[in-house]
Amino acid sequence: QKYKPTDDAAGTISFKIDIKRRLCSHLTRDQVIEAITPTLLGSENNGKEEEDPEKKFGCKFSVKLSDPDFAIRIEVIKTLCGI
């Protein structure tokens, strides 16, 4: 079933990324976000021209830290990562 946004901006899906790191001081929050953003937006181009997420998914995405439509939880423990 396709998700329909509930916020005022029609066609916009909000999300936030929660990152929890344990025993992992060598990895920053920004590095994790930079690494997963292409996967989240489906823009791993593999040599192809990058596709606009709005055209691909039929909606826009926005970051909303309080009361988002979706929360993505990422946990890193030493060298293991779970989403």
PDB file of N, CA, C and O in Angstrom:
ATOM      1  N   GLN A   1       0.840  -1.169   0.000  1.00  0.00           N
ATOM      2  CA  GLN A   1       0.000   0.000   0.000  1.00  0.00           C
ATOM      3  C   GLN A   1       0.888   1.236   0.000  1.00  0.00           C
ATOM      4  O   GLN A   1       1.859   1.311   0.752  1.00  0.00           O
ATOM      5  N   LYS A   2       0.556   2.191  -0.836  1.00  0.00           N
ATOM      6  CA  LYS A   2       1.364   3.387  -0.985  1.00  0.00           C
ATOM      7  C   LYS A   2       1.050   4.374   0.133  1.00  0.00           C
ATOM      8  O   LYS A   2      -0.110   4.601   0.476  1.00  0.00           O
ATOM      9  N   TYR A   3       2.111   4.956   0.695  1.00  0.00           N
ATOM     10  CA  TYR A   3       1.955   5.932   1.777  1.00  0.00           C
ATOM     11  C   TYR A   3       1.525   7.278   1.209  1.00  0.00           C
ATOM     12  O   TYR A   3       2.067   7.734   0.202  1.00  0.00           O
ATOM     13  N   LYS A   4       0.551   7.912   1.853  1.00  0.00           N
ATOM     14  CA  LYS A   4       0.109   9.247   1.445  1.00  0.00           C
ATOM     15  C   LYS A   4       0.508  10.233   2.532  1.00  0.00           C
ATOM     16  O   LYS A   4       0.163  10.032   3.696  1.00  0.00           O
ATOM     17  N   PRO A   5       1.223  11.290   2.180  1.00  0.00           N
ATOM     18  CA  PRO A   5       1.665  12.268   3.175  1.00  0.00           C
ATOM     19  C   PRO A   5       0.490  12.912   3.897  1.00  0.00           C
ATOM     20  O   PRO A   5      -0.573  13.130   3.314  1.00  0.00           O
ATOM     21  N   THR A   6       0.697  13.211   5.172  1.00  0.00           N
ATOM     22  CA  THR A   6      -0.367  13.821   5.955  1.00  0.00           C
ATOM     23  C   THR A   6      -0.096  15.283   6.258  1.00  0.00           C
ATOM     24  O   THR A   6      -0.977  15.963   6.784  1.00  0.00           O
ATOM     25  N   ASP A   7       1.102  15.800   5.943  1.00  0.00           N
ATOM     26  CA  ASP A   7       1.310  17.183   6.322  1.00  0.00           C
ATOM     27  C   ASP A   7       0.728  18.169   5.337  1.00  0.00           C
ATOM     28  O   ASP A   7       0.211  17.804   4.281  1.00  0.00           O
ATOM     29  N   ASP A   8       0.827  19.427   5.714  1.00  0.00           N
ATOM     30  CA  ASP A   8       0.192  20.498   4.951  1.00  0.00           C
ATOM     31  C   ASP A   8       0.719  20.598   3.527  1.00  0.00           C
ATOM     32  O   ASP A   8      -0.036  20.917   2.608  1.00  0.00           O
ATOM     33  N   ALA A   9       1.985  20.335   3.338  1.00  0.00           N
ATOM     34  CA  ALA A   9       2.570  20.405   2.003  1.00  0.00           C
ATOM     35  C   ALA A   9       2.209  19.125   1.259  1.00  0.00           C
ATOM     36  O   ALA A   9       2.822  18.082   1.484  1.00  0.00           O
ATOM     37  N   ALA A  10       1.233  19.197   0.390  1.00  0.00           N
ATOM     38  CA  ALA A  10       0.768  18.015  -0.337  1.00  0.00           C
ATOM     39  C   ALA A  10       1.898  17.416  -1.153  1.00  0.00           C
ATOM     40  O   ALA A  10       2.628  18.135  -1.835  1.00  0.00           O
ATOM     41  N   GLY A  11       2.042  16.110  -1.084  1.00  0.00           N
ATOM     42  CA  GLY A  11       3.061  15.423  -1.854  1.00  0.00           C
ATOM     43  C   GLY A  11       4.439  15.441  -1.225  1.00  0.00           C
ATOM     44  O   GLY A  11       5.407  15.040  -1.872  1.00  0.00           O
ATOM     45  N   THR A  12       4.563  15.896   0.024  1.00  0.00           N
ATOM     46  CA  THR A  12       5.864  15.931   0.702  1.00  0.00           C
ATOM     47  C   THR A  12       5.864  14.926   1.846  1.00  0.00           C
ATOM     48  O   THR A  12       4.985  14.953   2.708  1.00  0.00           O
ATOM     49  N   ILE A  13       6.847  14.048   1.850  1.00  0.00           N
ATOM     50  CA  ILE A  13       7.009  13.076   2.924  1.00  0.00           C
ATOM     51  C   ILE A  13       8.185  13.516   3.780  1.00  0.00           C
ATOM     52  O   ILE A  13       9.281  13.745   3.271  1.00  0.00           O
ATOM     53  N   SER A  14       7.955  13.632   5.079  1.00  0.00           N
ATOM     54  CA  SER A  14       9.021  14.064   5.981  1.00  0.00           C
ATOM     55  C   SER A  14       9.652  12.855   6.666  1.00  0.00           C
ATOM     56  O   SER A  14       9.004  11.833   6.888  1.00  0.00           O
ATOM     57  N   PHE A  15      10.931  13.002   6.993  1.00  0.00           N
ATOM     58  CA  PHE A  15      11.634  11.930   7.686  1.00  0.00           C
ATOM     59  C   PHE A  15      12.724  12.519   8.561  1.00  0.00           C
ATOM     60  O   PHE A  15      13.116  13.675   8.403  1.00  0.00           O
ATOM     61  N   LYS A  16      13.200  11.711   9.476  1.00  0.00           N
ATOM     62  CA  LYS A  16      14.376  12.069  10.255  1.00  0.00           C
ATOM     63  C   LYS A  16      15.241  10.827  10.380  1.00  0.00           C
ATOM     64  O   LYS A  16      14.761   9.701  10.253  1.00  0.00           O
ATOM     65  N   ILE A  17      16.507  11.048  10.629  1.00  0.00           N
ATOM     66  CA  ILE A  17      17.450   9.942  10.772  1.00  0.00           C
ATOM     67  C   ILE A  17      18.001   9.978  12.196  1.00  0.00           C
ATOM     68  O   ILE A  17      18.633  10.952  12.603  1.00  0.00           O
ATOM     69  N   ASP A  18      17.754   8.905  12.945  1.00  0.00           N
ATOM     70  CA  ASP A  18      18.299   8.753  14.294  1.00  0.00           C
ATOM     71  C   ASP A  18      19.524   7.859  14.197  1.00  0.00           C
ATOM     72  O   ASP A  18      19.448   6.742  13.684  1.00  0.00           O
ATOM     73  N   ILE A  19      20.646   8.349  14.688  1.00  0.00           N
ATOM     74  CA  ILE A  19      21.882   7.568  14.634  1.00  0.00           C
ATOM     75  C   ILE A  19      22.375   7.336  16.050  1.00  0.00           C
ATOM     76  O   ILE A  19      22.517   8.275  16.834  1.00  0.00           O
ATOM     77  N   LYS A  20      22.633   6.085  16.367  1.00  0.00           N
ATOM     78  CA  LYS A  20      23.176   5.716  17.670  1.00  0.00           C
ATOM     79  C   LYS A  20      24.495   4.991  17.426  1.00  0.00           C
ATOM     80  O   LYS A  20      24.540   3.986  16.717  1.00  0.00           O
ATOM     81  N   ARG A  21      25.566   5.510  18.019  1.00  0.00           N
ATOM     82  CA  ARG A  21      26.884   4.885  17.870  1.00  0.00           C
ATOM     83  C   ARG A  21      27.365   4.402  19.230  1.00  0.00           C
ATOM     84  O   ARG A  21      27.295   5.127  20.222  1.00  0.00           O
ATOM     85  N   ARG A  22      27.853   3.168  19.262  1.00  0.00           N
ATOM     86  CA  ARG A  22      28.429   2.618  20.483  1.00  0.00           C
ATOM     87  C   ARG A  22      29.773   1.994  20.158  1.00  0.00           C
ATOM     88  O   ARG A  22      29.907   1.230  19.202  1.00  0.00           O
ATOM     89  N   LEU A  23      30.744   2.323  20.952  1.00  0.00           N
ATOM     90  CA  LEU A  23      32.104   1.812  20.765  1.00  0.00           C
ATOM     91  C   LEU A  23      32.606   2.098  19.344  1.00  0.00           C
ATOM     92  O   LEU A  23      33.274   1.268  18.727  1.00  0.00           O
ATOM     93  N   CYS A  24      32.276   3.259  18.855  1.00  0.00           N
ATOM     94  CA  CYS A  24      32.606   3.600  17.475  1.00  0.00           C
ATOM     95  C   CYS A  24      32.903   5.097  17.396  1.00  0.00           C
ATOM     96  O   CYS A  24      32.053   5.882  16.974  1.00  0.00           O
ATOM     97  N   SER A  25      34.101   5.484  17.800  1.00  0.00           N
ATOM     98  CA  SER A  25      34.438   6.910  17.828  1.00  0.00           C
ATOM     99  C   SER A  25      35.026   7.406  16.506  1.00  0.00           C
ATOM    100  O   SER A  25      35.194   8.612  16.326  1.00  0.00           O
ATOM    101  N   HIS A  26      35.337   6.508  15.588  1.00  0.00           N
ATOM    102  CA  HIS A  26      35.983   6.909  14.338  1.00  0.00           C
ATOM    103  C   HIS A  26      35.004   7.336  13.245  1.00  0.00           C
ATOM    104  O   HIS A  26      35.426   7.823  12.195  1.00  0.00           O
ATOM    105  N   LEU A  27      33.709   7.160  13.478  1.00  0.00           N
ATOM    106  CA  LEU A  27      32.693   7.453  12.472  1.00  0.00           C
ATOM    107  C   LEU A  27      31.806   8.593  12.964  1.00  0.00           C
ATOM    108  O   LEU A  27      31.278   8.542  14.075  1.00  0.00           O
ATOM    109  N   THR A  28      31.647   9.622  12.132  1.00  0.00           N
ATOM    110  CA  THR A  28      30.818  10.754  12.538  1.00  0.00           C
ATOM    111  C   THR A  28      29.393  10.602  12.000  1.00  0.00           C
ATOM    112  O   THR A  28      29.137   9.821  11.084  1.00  0.00           O
ATOM    113  N   ARG A  29      28.486  11.358  12.586  1.00  0.00           N
ATOM    114  CA  ARG A  29      27.081  11.350  12.163  1.00  0.00           C
ATOM    115  C   ARG A  29      26.974  11.791  10.699  1.00  0.00           C
ATOM    116  O   ARG A  29      26.225  11.199   9.921  1.00  0.00           O
ATOM    117  N   ASP A  30      27.716  12.819  10.335  1.00  0.00           N
ATOM    118  CA  ASP A  30      27.690  13.325   8.955  1.00  0.00           C
ATOM    119  C   ASP A  30      28.185  12.280   7.952  1.00  0.00           C
ATOM    120  O   ASP A  30      27.648  12.185   6.849  1.00  0.00           O
ATOM    121  N   GLN A  31      29.186  11.507   8.318  1.00  0.00           N
ATOM    122  CA  GLN A  31      29.689  10.457   7.428  1.00  0.00           C
ATOM    123  C   GLN A  31      28.626   9.385   7.191  1.00  0.00           C
ATOM    124  O   GLN A  31      28.477   8.888   6.074  1.00  0.00           O
ATOM    125  N   VAL A  32      27.894   9.034   8.237  1.00  0.00           N
ATOM    126  CA  VAL A  32      26.839   8.025   8.096  1.00  0.00           C
ATOM    127  C   VAL A  32      25.736   8.554   7.186  1.00  0.00           C
ATOM    128  O   VAL A  32      25.292   7.849   6.280  1.00  0.00           O
ATOM    129  N   ILE A  33      25.293   9.780   7.417  1.00  0.00           N
ATOM    130  CA  ILE A  33      24.224  10.370   6.602  1.00  0.00           C
ATOM    131  C   ILE A  33      24.658  10.491   5.146  1.00  0.00           C
ATOM    132  O   ILE A  33      23.878  10.199   4.239  1.00  0.00           O
ATOM    133  N   GLU A  34      25.886  10.915   4.921  1.00  0.00           N
ATOM    134  CA  GLU A  34      26.406  11.038   3.557  1.00  0.00           C
ATOM    135  C   GLU A  34      26.457   9.677   2.854  1.00  0.00           C
ATOM    136  O   GLU A  34      26.224   9.591   1.649  1.00  0.00           O
ATOM    137  N   ALA A  35      26.758   8.631   3.598  1.00  0.00           N
ATOM    138  CA  ALA A  35      26.859   7.294   3.005  1.00  0.00           C
ATOM    139  C   ALA A  35      25.492   6.695   2.661  1.00  0.00           C
ATOM    140  O   ALA A  35      25.375   5.964   1.677  1.00  0.00           O
ATOM    141  N   ILE A  36      24.463   6.992   3.452  1.00  0.00           N
ATOM    142  CA  ILE A  36      23.166   6.346   3.210  1.00  0.00           C
ATOM    143  C   ILE A  36      22.197   7.173   2.370  1.00  0.00           C
ATOM    144  O   ILE A  36      21.225   6.623   1.851  1.00  0.00           O
ATOM    145  N   THR A  37      22.429   8.464   2.222  1.00  0.00           N
ATOM    146  CA  THR A  37      21.499   9.315   1.476  1.00  0.00           C
ATOM    147  C   THR A  37      21.238   8.819   0.055  1.00  0.00           C
ATOM    148  O   THR A  37      20.075   8.772  -0.347  1.00  0.00           O
ATOM    149  N   PRO A  38      22.251   8.447  -0.725  1.00  0.00           N
ATOM    150  CA  PRO A  38      21.953   7.938  -2.077  1.00  0.00           C
ATOM    151  C   PRO A  38      21.059   6.704  -2.065  1.00  0.00           C
ATOM    152  O   PRO A  38      20.216   6.545  -2.947  1.00  0.00           O
ATOM    153  N   THR A  39      21.231   5.838  -1.088  1.00  0.00           N
ATOM    154  CA  THR A  39      20.398   4.647  -0.995  1.00  0.00           C
ATOM    155  C   THR A  39      18.969   5.005  -0.627  1.00  0.00           C
ATOM    156  O   THR A  39      18.025   4.456  -1.197  1.00  0.00           O
ATOM    157  N   LEU A  40      18.801   5.914   0.312  1.00  0.00           N
ATOM    158  CA  LEU A  40      17.463   6.318   0.734  1.00  0.00           C
ATOM    159  C   LEU A  40      16.682   6.978  -0.392  1.00  0.00           C
ATOM    160  O   LEU A  40      15.486   6.735  -0.553  1.00  0.00           O
ATOM    161  N   LEU A  41      17.359   7.809  -1.168  1.00  0.00           N
ATOM    162  CA  LEU A  41      16.674   8.526  -2.240  1.00  0.00           C
ATOM    163  C   LEU A  41      16.709   7.772  -3.563  1.00  0.00           C
ATOM    164  O   LEU A  41      16.213   8.266  -4.576  1.00  0.00           O
ATOM    165  N   GLY A  42      17.292   6.582  -3.559  1.00  0.00           N
ATOM    166  CA  GLY A  42      17.307   5.761  -4.763  1.00  0.00           C
ATOM    167  C   GLY A  42      18.146   6.353  -5.874  1.00  0.00           C
ATOM    168  O   GLY A  42      17.842   6.161  -7.051  1.00  0.00           O
ATOM    169  N   SER A  43      19.204   7.074  -5.515  1.00  0.00           N
ATOM    170  CA  SER A  43      20.003   7.736  -6.542  1.00  0.00           C
ATOM    171  C   SER A  43      21.391   7.129  -6.704  1.00  0.00           C
ATOM    172  O   SER A  43      22.319   7.824  -7.119  1.00  0.00           O
ATOM    173  N   GLU A  44      21.546   5.875  -6.393  1.00  0.00           N
ATOM    174  CA  GLU A  44      22.810   5.196  -6.683  1.00  0.00           C
ATOM    175  C   GLU A  44      22.835   4.966  -8.183  1.00  0.00           C
ATOM    176  O   GLU A  44      22.226   4.023  -8.687  1.00  0.00           O
ATOM    177  N   ASN A  45      23.541   5.830  -8.888  1.00  0.00           N
ATOM    178  CA  ASN A  45      23.378   5.874 -10.342  1.00  0.00           C
ATOM    179  C   ASN A  45      24.129   4.795 -11.109  1.00  0.00           C
ATOM    180  O   ASN A  45      23.776   4.529 -12.258  1.00  0.00           O
ATOM    181  N   ASN A  46      25.129   4.169 -10.544  1.00  0.00           N
ATOM    182  CA  ASN A  46      25.862   3.096 -11.227  1.00  0.00           C
ATOM    183  C   ASN A  46      26.200   3.462 -12.676  1.00  0.00           C
ATOM    184  O   ASN A  46      26.008   2.657 -13.587  1.00  0.00           O
ATOM    185  N   GLY A  47      26.702   4.673 -12.878  1.00  0.00           N
ATOM    186  CA  GLY A  47      27.095   5.083 -14.222  1.00  0.00           C
ATOM    187  C   GLY A  47      25.978   5.703 -15.035  1.00  0.00           C
ATOM    188  O   GLY A  47      26.228   6.197 -16.135  1.00  0.00           O
ATOM    189  N   LYS A  48      24.749   5.694 -14.530  1.00  0.00           N
ATOM    190  CA  LYS A  48      23.623   6.285 -15.240  1.00  0.00           C
ATOM    191  C   LYS A  48      23.412   7.717 -14.750  1.00  0.00           C
ATOM    192  O   LYS A  48      23.937   8.119 -13.712  1.00  0.00           O
ATOM    193  N   GLU A  49      22.641   8.466 -15.514  1.00  0.00           N
ATOM    194  CA  GLU A  49      22.321   9.823 -15.093  1.00  0.00           C
ATOM    195  C   GLU A  49      21.430   9.755 -13.856  1.00  0.00           C
ATOM    196  O   GLU A  49      20.524   8.925 -13.779  1.00  0.00           O
ATOM    197  N   GLU A  50      21.696  10.639 -12.886  1.00  0.00           N
ATOM    198  CA  GLU A  50      20.931  10.634 -11.649  1.00  0.00           C
ATOM    199  C   GLU A  50      19.493  11.065 -11.901  1.00  0.00           C
ATOM    200  O   GLU A  50      19.244  12.058 -12.583  1.00  0.00           O
ATOM    201  N   GLU A  51      18.550  10.313 -11.347  1.00  0.00           N
ATOM    202  CA  GLU A  51      17.138  10.601 -11.531  1.00  0.00           C
ATOM    203  C   GLU A  51      16.623  11.441 -10.365  1.00  0.00           C
ATOM    204  O   GLU A  51      17.014  11.223  -9.219  1.00  0.00           O
ATOM    205  N   ASP A  52      15.751  12.394 -10.656  1.00  0.00           N
ATOM    206  CA  ASP A  52      15.152  13.248  -9.645  1.00  0.00           C
ATOM    207  C   ASP A  52      14.234  12.397  -8.758  1.00  0.00           C
ATOM    208  O   ASP A  52      13.342  11.727  -9.278  1.00  0.00           O
ATOM    209  N   PRO A  53      14.433  12.407  -7.407  1.00  0.00           N
ATOM    210  CA  PRO A  53      13.585  11.595  -6.530  1.00  0.00           C
ATOM    211  C   PRO A  53      12.105  11.925  -6.664  1.00  0.00           C
ATOM    212  O   PRO A  53      11.264  11.037  -6.523  1.00  0.00           O
ATOM    213  N   GLU A  54      11.769  13.183  -6.932  1.00  0.00           N
ATOM    214  CA  GLU A  54      10.355  13.548  -7.067  1.00  0.00           C
ATOM    215  C   GLU A  54       9.728  12.857  -8.274  1.00  0.00           C
ATOM    216  O   GLU A  54       8.583  12.409  -8.210  1.00  0.00           O
ATOM    217  N   LYS A  55      10.472  12.771  -9.367  1.00  0.00           N
ATOM    218  CA  LYS A  55       9.963  12.073 -10.555  1.00  0.00           C
ATOM    219  C   LYS A  55       9.904  10.570 -10.313  1.00  0.00           C
ATOM    220  O   LYS A  55       8.970   9.898 -10.753  1.00  0.00           O
ATOM    221  N   LYS A  56      10.909  10.047  -9.610  1.00  0.00           N
ATOM    222  CA  LYS A  56      10.987   8.606  -9.391  1.00  0.00           C
ATOM    223  C   LYS A  56       9.900   8.101  -8.435  1.00  0.00           C
ATOM    224  O   LYS A  56       9.277   7.069  -8.683  1.00  0.00           O
ATOM    225  N   PHE A  57       9.677   8.844  -7.333  1.00  0.00           N
ATOM    226  CA  PHE A  57       8.744   8.396  -6.306  1.00  0.00           C
ATOM    227  C   PHE A  57       7.395   9.115  -6.344  1.00  0.00           C
ATOM    228  O   PHE A  57       6.453   8.679  -5.682  1.00  0.00           O
ATOM    229  N   GLY A  58       7.283  10.190  -7.094  1.00  0.00           N
ATOM    230  CA  GLY A  58       6.033  10.922  -7.186  1.00  0.00           C
ATOM    231  C   GLY A  58       5.752  11.819  -5.997  1.00  0.00           C
ATOM    232  O   GLY A  58       4.611  12.235  -5.794  1.00  0.00           O
ATOM    233  N   CYS A  59       6.777  12.125  -5.203  1.00  0.00           N
ATOM    234  CA  CYS A  59       6.609  13.017  -4.061  1.00  0.00           C
ATOM    235  C   CYS A  59       7.953  13.653  -3.725  1.00  0.00           C
ATOM    236  O   CYS A  59       9.000  13.233  -4.219  1.00  0.00           O
ATOM    237  N   LYS A  60       7.902  14.664  -2.882  1.00  0.00           N
ATOM    238  CA  LYS A  60       9.125  15.314  -2.412  1.00  0.00           C
ATOM    239  C   LYS A  60       9.443  14.782  -1.022  1.00  0.00           C
ATOM    240  O   LYS A  60       8.563  14.296  -0.312  1.00  0.00           O
ATOM    241  N   PHE A  61      10.716  14.882  -0.644  1.00  0.00           N
ATOM    242  CA  PHE A  61      11.150  14.477   0.683  1.00  0.00           C
ATOM    243  C   PHE A  61      11.690  15.690   1.417  1.00  0.00           C
ATOM    244  O   PHE A  61      12.348  16.545   0.825  1.00  0.00           O
ATOM    245  N   SER A  62      11.408  15.757   2.709  1.00  0.00           N
ATOM    246  CA  SER A  62      11.960  16.837   3.520  1.00  0.00           C
ATOM    247  C   SER A  62      12.358  16.277   4.876  1.00  0.00           C
ATOM    248  O   SER A  62      11.777  15.304   5.356  1.00  0.00           O
ATOM    249  N   VAL A  63      13.351  16.900   5.481  1.00  0.00           N
ATOM    250  CA  VAL A  63      13.803  16.508   6.806  1.00  0.00           C
ATOM    251  C   VAL A  63      12.970  17.287   7.822  1.00  0.00           C
ATOM    252  O   VAL A  63      12.845  18.509   7.740  1.00  0.00           O
ATOM    253  N   LYS A  64      12.409  16.558   8.774  1.00  0.00           N
ATOM    254  CA  LYS A  64      11.600  17.181   9.824  1.00  0.00           C
ATOM    255  C   LYS A  64      11.943  16.465  11.125  1.00  0.00           C
ATOM    256  O   LYS A  64      11.556  15.314  11.328  1.00  0.00           O
ATOM    257  N   LEU A  65      12.665  17.144  11.999  1.00  0.00           N
ATOM    258  CA  LEU A  65      13.172  16.497  13.205  1.00  0.00           C
ATOM    259  C   LEU A  65      12.112  16.272  14.273  1.00  0.00           C
ATOM    260  O   LEU A  65      12.246  15.365  15.094  1.00  0.00           O
ATOM    261  N   SER A  66      11.062  17.082  14.274  1.00  0.00           N
ATOM    262  CA  SER A  66       9.993  16.859  15.250  1.00  0.00           C
ATOM    263  C   SER A  66       8.733  16.418  14.508  1.00  0.00           C
ATOM    264  O   SER A  66       8.272  17.099  13.592  1.00  0.00           O
ATOM    265  N   ASP A  67       8.194  15.299  14.901  1.00  0.00           N
ATOM    266  CA  ASP A  67       6.978  14.709  14.328  1.00  0.00           C
ATOM    267  C   ASP A  67       7.072  14.455  12.818  1.00  0.00           C
ATOM    268  O   ASP A  67       6.245  14.963  12.060  1.00  0.00           O
ATOM    269  N   PRO A  68       8.072  13.671  12.369  1.00  0.00           N
ATOM    270  CA  PRO A  68       8.166  13.333  10.940  1.00  0.00           C
ATOM    271  C   PRO A  68       7.190  12.209  10.583  1.00  0.00           C
ATOM    272  O   PRO A  68       6.651  11.534  11.460  1.00  0.00           O
ATOM    273  N   ASP A  69       6.977  12.024   9.283  1.00  0.00           N
ATOM    274  CA  ASP A  69       6.153  10.905   8.824  1.00  0.00           C
ATOM    275  C   ASP A  69       6.871   9.577   9.061  1.00  0.00           C
ATOM    276  O   ASP A  69       6.239   8.581   9.415  1.00  0.00           O
ATOM    277  N   PHE A  70       8.184   9.565   8.867  1.00  0.00           N
ATOM    278  CA  PHE A  70       8.991   8.356   9.050  1.00  0.00           C
ATOM    279  C   PHE A  70      10.257   8.684   9.840  1.00  0.00           C
ATOM    280  O   PHE A  70      10.805   9.780   9.726  1.00  0.00           O
ATOM    281  N   ALA A  71      10.708   7.731  10.630  1.00  0.00           N
ATOM    282  CA  ALA A  71      11.979   7.843  11.332  1.00  0.00           C
ATOM    283  C   ALA A  71      12.845   6.666  10.905  1.00  0.00           C
ATOM    284  O   ALA A  71      12.394   5.520  10.911  1.00  0.00           O
ATOM    285  N   ILE A  72      14.061   6.947  10.542  1.00  0.00           N
ATOM    286  CA  ILE A  72      15.003   5.901  10.126  1.00  0.00           C
ATOM    287  C   ILE A  72      16.041   5.786  11.234  1.00  0.00           C
ATOM    288  O   ILE A  72      16.759   6.742  11.525  1.00  0.00           O
ATOM    289  N   ARG A  73      16.113   4.619  11.843  1.00  0.00           N
ATOM    290  CA  ARG A  73      17.021   4.392  12.971  1.00  0.00           C
ATOM    291  C   ARG A  73      18.237   3.637  12.472  1.00  0.00           C
ATOM    292  O   ARG A  73      18.103   2.570  11.874  1.00  0.00           O
ATOM    293  N   ILE A  74      19.410   4.173  12.709  1.00  0.00           N
ATOM    294  CA  ILE A  74      20.664   3.535  12.320  1.00  0.00           C
ATOM    295  C   ILE A  74      21.497   3.334  13.586  1.00  0.00           C
ATOM    296  O   ILE A  74      21.749   4.278  14.335  1.00  0.00           O
ATOM    297  N   GLU A  75      21.917   2.095  13.808  1.00  0.00           N
ATOM    298  CA  GLU A  75      22.765   1.804  14.953  1.00  0.00           C
ATOM    299  C   GLU A  75      24.074   1.233  14.482  1.00  0.00           C
ATOM    300  O   GLU A  75      24.117   0.312  13.666  1.00  0.00           O
ATOM    301  N   VAL A  76      25.156   1.799  15.016  1.00  0.00           N
ATOM    302  CA  VAL A  76      26.500   1.323  14.680  1.00  0.00           C
ATOM    303  C   VAL A  76      27.162   0.886  15.981  1.00  0.00           C
ATOM    304  O   VAL A  76      27.283   1.662  16.929  1.00  0.00           O
ATOM    305  N   ILE A  77      27.590  -0.381  16.004  1.00  0.00           N
ATOM    306  CA  ILE A  77      28.288  -0.931  17.169  1.00  0.00           C
ATOM    307  C   ILE A  77      29.597  -1.504  16.664  1.00  0.00           C
ATOM    308  O   ILE A  77      29.613  -2.487  15.924  1.00  0.00           O
ATOM    309  N   LYS A  78      30.684  -0.887  17.066  1.00  0.00           N
ATOM    310  CA  LYS A  78      32.020  -1.224  16.572  1.00  0.00           C
ATOM    311  C   LYS A  78      32.022  -1.176  15.046  1.00  0.00           C
ATOM    312  O   LYS A  78      31.993  -0.089  14.469  1.00  0.00           O
ATOM    313  N   THR A  79      32.057  -2.321  14.391  1.00  0.00           N
ATOM    314  CA  THR A  79      32.090  -2.335  12.928  1.00  0.00           C
ATOM    315  C   THR A  79      30.800  -2.848  12.308  1.00  0.00           C
ATOM    316  O   THR A  79      30.744  -3.063  11.097  1.00  0.00           O
ATOM    317  N   LEU A  80      29.751  -3.048  13.120  1.00  0.00           N
ATOM    318  CA  LEU A  80      28.465  -3.522  12.612  1.00  0.00           C
ATOM    319  C   LEU A  80      27.488  -2.365  12.493  1.00  0.00           C
ATOM    320  O   LEU A  80      27.490  -1.452  13.320  1.00  0.00           O
ATOM    321  N   CYS A  81      26.653  -2.404  11.461  1.00  0.00           N
ATOM    322  CA  CYS A  81      25.671  -1.352  11.245  1.00  0.00           C
ATOM    323  C   CYS A  81      24.313  -1.975  10.958  1.00  0.00           C
ATOM    324  O   CYS A  81      24.213  -2.926  10.183  1.00  0.00           O
ATOM    325  N   GLY A  82      23.273  -1.443  11.578  1.00  0.00           N
ATOM    326  CA  GLY A  82      21.917  -1.917  11.325  1.00  0.00           C
ATOM    327  C   GLY A  82      20.991  -0.757  11.052  1.00  0.00           C
ATOM    328  O   GLY A  82      21.105   0.300  11.673  1.00  0.00           O
ATOM    329  N   ILE A  83      20.069  -0.952  10.118  1.00  0.00           N
ATOM    330  CA  ILE A  83      19.103   0.101   9.772  1.00  0.00           C
ATOM    331  C   ILE A  83      17.710  -0.417  10.061  1.00  0.00           C
ATOM    332  O   ILE A  83      16.730   0.296   9.847  1.00  0.00           O
TER     333      ILE A  83
END
